[in-house]
């Protein structure tokens, strides 16, 4: 949705971005977020000293630890290999889509050891072609959970909000940080004491977008939306 409102805004009256990914030429971007988690999580699972701190340092927040196992098993590795194969296919030579769950220290061709900063300029050029700028031209409401551990909020939503402001488009943007929301509501069933659902937040945001674009009613200011008691679905009014 961000890319659409930056590049083809004439097709839309506005948009809602729910946990959108971020690519930039340098960092942060998806290819700098995921490899550190692929390296640190196995050490965390083995209770090795410093592993949790390594995860926190890369934007995976304290309190979200119960979500890491499922993301490691089903999301981090596959997303890293899929996106990296599209943007940097030469990294693993003739191999298509990398080697699943290759151990840390395997070296060249292993996505766990992927170091975007050291990759050739041509790779950074490829990422730049699909990168965001913040130059939206239609109203945009962004929702992202503070417990998003697929795309950590401090490396994605917070950064894009600053990009929009720096581009002089802040009046077109509302950014709601949903406390204890994660990337997909299905994880509420896995960790109900940790995660709050975000579907109601999306519904409220959609109503706000309609009022903004159709009637000129400005949405509430950007803010962090507190989690309801018990992380239940009790409505979500920004």
N, C-alpha and C positions, 0 to 999 in steps of 0.2 A: 504494500500500500504506500509506503514511503516513496519508493522508486516511482510509482505511478504518479503521485502528486508532484514529484520533482520533474518528471520528463514528459508526461502526457496529461497535464491537469485539465485540459479542455474536455476530457472524457468524463469528468467527475464534478459533482458539486462539493464533495468533501469525502473524508475517509476515516476509518477507525483502524488503528494499528494495534494488534494484540500480540505482545511478546515478539515483536519483529527482530530479525537478526540484523547485524550491522557488519558491513564490510567497508574498510577504508584502505587506502594504499599502503599505509604503514601499520599502525596499531592504535587502538585495539581493533581486532577483527576476528572473525570466526576461527581462522587458522592460527591465531595466537592464543585463543582462549582454551581450545580443547586439548592440545597435546600435554600441557602441564597437568591437567586432570587425569589423563590417561597414564601419566607417569606416577603421580602421587597417590592415586586411589589404591592401587594394589598394596602400597606400603601402609596406607591407612588401614586397610582390611587386615593386614598382618600385625597391626598395633605397633608399628615402628615409630620411634620417637621423631618428632618434627613433621610427620606426614600431614597431620591435620592442619598445622600451621602453614604448610606449603599450599594446601587447598585454599585456606582463608586468604592467603596473600594473592591468589589468582582470582579472587572475587567470589568464591563459593562461600556463602555466609555461615557464620556460626548459627546453629539451630536447624540447619538444613541437612545435617549429616544422614538422617534416615532416608533421604532421597538419593543419596549418592550411589548406592549399590544398584538400584534399578536403572539409573542413568548410565552407569558404567557398562552394565550388561546389554542394554538395548539401544542406547542413543548416542553417547559420546563417540564411540569408535566408528559406528556406521556413518554418522554425519561427517566426521572428520575425513574419512576416506572418500566419501562421495563427493564432497565439495573440493577437496584437494585434487582428486582425479580430474575434475573439470578444469580447474585453474592452474594446476601444476602437474600435468600427466607425466612429465619426464622424471619426476622424483623417484618413481619405482620402476623405471624402465618399461619393459614390455608387459609387466604385470598389470592387470586390469583391476583397479579399485583397491590396490594395496593388500596387505596381509592382516587379516583380522586378529586383534589382540596380541600383536607381536610384543614381546617383553621389552621393557626399558633396557637400553644398552645394546639393542640389536644393530643399530647404526643405520646407514644409508638405506633408503627404501622402506623403512619402518615408520609408520605414522605416529607411533608413540614418541619417537625421537625427532619428529619433524620440527625444524627451526625456520620459521618463515623469514625472519630477519636476514638469514644467511643465503636465502635463495636468490637466483639471478634477477637482474632488473626486469627481464621479460616476464617473470612471474608477477612481480609487483605491478607491471603494466597491465597484465591480464586482470588482476584484482581491481585496479583502478577503473577499468572499463565498466565494472558492475558495482562500483562503490557509490555511496550516498554522499550528498553535499550539504543537506539541511535546507536547500533552497526550494521549499514547498511553495506552491502557488494556489492552494485551496486549503480550507480548514481541515485540520487533522487532530484527532483525539488519540493519544497513545495510552494504552494500558499495559503495565508490566508488573508482575509479581516480584516482591522483594526476595522470595525464595525460588526464583527461576534459576535452576542449576543446569539448564542446557545452554542458556545465553545469560550469563550473570549480569544483573541489572547495572552494576557499577561499570561494566565494560560495554554495555549496549544502550539501554534506554537513557541512562543518565548522560551518556556521551552524546547521543543524538539530540537530546533536548538542548544541550549547549551548542551543538552545531546549528540547530535552527535559530537559536538566539543570535549566534555570531553572524549568521547570514541575513540578519535583519528581518526574519519572518516570525518572530516570537508571538506577534498578535494573532497569527493563524494557528497556533499550537496550544493544546492543553495536554498536560502530562500528569497522569494519575498513577502513582506508585502504590500498588495494592499489597498491603502488609500481609505476609505469609501466603500470598498467591504463588503458584509455581507454573511451569510452562504449559502443562495440560491438566485439566481438572480430574482426569482419571487417577492421578496420584493421591487425591483426597481419599479414595477407597483404600489405598495402601498405607497411608500415614494420616489418618483423620485427626489425630491430635497435633499434627504439625502443619498441615496444609488447609487453607480456606479456599473454597471454590470461587471462581471468577466469572461464571456465566452471568450472574445477576449484574455484575459490574459492566459487562459488555452490553446487556440490555439497557441499563440506565444510560450508558454512553451513547448508544444508538439513538435513544430518545433525545438526548442533548444535541446530537449532531443534526437531527431533523429540525429541531427548534432553531439551531444556529444558522443552518443553511437555508431554511424555508422562511423563518419568521424573524431572523436577525436577533434572536435571544442569545446573548453571550453566555457560554457555560461558566460554571464556577472556576475560580483560579486553580492552577495546577497545585497538587498537594499529595501527601501520603495519606491513603485511606486506611484507617485502623481496622484490624481484623475484629470481627464480632466475637463475642464470648463463645468459646468452644469451637471456633472456626466453622460455624454452621452457615448455611445459606439463609441469610436474613435480609437480603436486599443490599444494594450497594449504591449509595448516593454520593457522588464525588463532592 
